Amino acid sequence: MRAVRHEGGCGLSQARTINALLLEDDDVDAKLIALQAAGFRMLDMRVLRARSTAEAREHVDHERIDLAILDFWLGCESSLRFLAELGARMPGLPAIVLTGLSMPDVREMCGSAGAVRFLDKASLTGEAFEAAILGVLGPRAFRSPSAEPTRYGRPGLTIVQTGRCDR
């Protein structure tokens, strides 16, 4: 590590824009989720809304998807078949399932289908939602180009970390 002078402020690594596929058939729930995402403090999330699995496939075919957020029940079917399809098409894509049906068997089915998180819509706050997404994405949520060192500190004096951090 080395200390360097700079004119900018201090802060964390800058968040990159996260493209989140939101498969949600209910317009009110989709609007609430988009409003929560707009208020995130640490994430810059672009919500790609799909009302059906057919629309979701279109987004998957034409957009970079970093995260899938799926409503468990889509009116006449569950989203679990689509979740399994996503897992086959995009291995490693993190998926969060949202539902108002917070029963243990529903949670177990979601985990078996490939969801890494299961969240109850009724008790979901913006802070809890953002924390869940950060937990699922981990370091992928932040820019970390190898040529750009991570800077820590206060304006005028920064600690630059380019490799391993020893404490």
Secondary structure, 3 states (H helix, E strand, C coil): CEEECCCCCCCCCCECEEEEEEECCCHHHHHHHHHHHHCCCCCEEEEEEECCHHHHHHHHHHCCCCEEEEECECCCCECHHHHHHHHHHCCCCCEEEEECCCCHHHHHHHHHHCCCEEEEHHHCCHHHHHHHHHHHHHHHHECCCCCCCEEEEECCEEEEECCCCCC
